[in-house]
């Protein structure tokens, strides 16, 4: 359970950091942290078996958010000056 609470904590921290990036306004980095934070939280929900009836859909959503975060990270690393 400790690992899951750490996963939720990291996800919530990323969501708050995305709000900070929106206040700057840096929309690309905000979208990166938003998708990564939601991926952490959704994977925690899958591992904790919160949505047992929709486990396959939640796994697909989680992996989609992980892939989006990866592409955003590569895009930001490429365009950062």
N, C-alpha and C positions, 0 to 999 in steps of 0.2 A: 504493500500500500504506500510505502514511503516513496518509491519510484514514481508512482502515479501522481501523488501530490506534488512532487517536484516537476513533473511534466505539465500539470495544470498551472503551477506557479510560473514556469517559464513561458507558457502560452499567454497567460494574463499579462506578464511583464512585456511581452512583445506587442500585445494589443495596446497597452498604455504608451509604449514607445511609438507606435504608429500614430496615436493621437498627438503626441509631441511633434512628430514629423509633419502632421497635417497643420499644426499651428505655425510651423516655420514659414511658409508652406513648401514642402518638398513631397510632391505627390507620388513620385516613383518609389522613393524609399518607404513612404507610408504604405503603399500597396505591397511592397516586399514584406514588411513586418506584419502587416495585417494577414497576408496569406500564410506566412510561417506560423504566426500565433494561432490562427484557426486550425492549421494542420496539427500542431501540438495538441490542442484541445480535443480535436476530433479523434486523433489516435488514442488519446487517453480514454475517451468515451468508448472506443471500440475495445480496448484492452480491459476496461472495467465492466464490459458487457452491459452497458446501460440500455442500449437499443438492441436487444437480442433478436427481435423480429426483423430489424432492418440492418443487420450486421454487414451484409454484402454491399448495400448502398452506402453505408457509412465508410466502409473501406475504400470504395471507389472515390468518394468525395475526399477522403483523407489523402489518397495518392494523387488525385488531381491537384489538390492544394500544394502538395510537396513539389510536384513537377512545375507548377506555376511559380512557386518561390524559387526554385532552381533556375528557371529561365530568367526571372527578374534579377536574380543575383548576377548571372552571367551578363545580362544586358547592362546593369549598373556598373559592373567591373569594366566593361568595354567602353562605356561612354563617360566614365568618371574622368574629369580633368584636373 
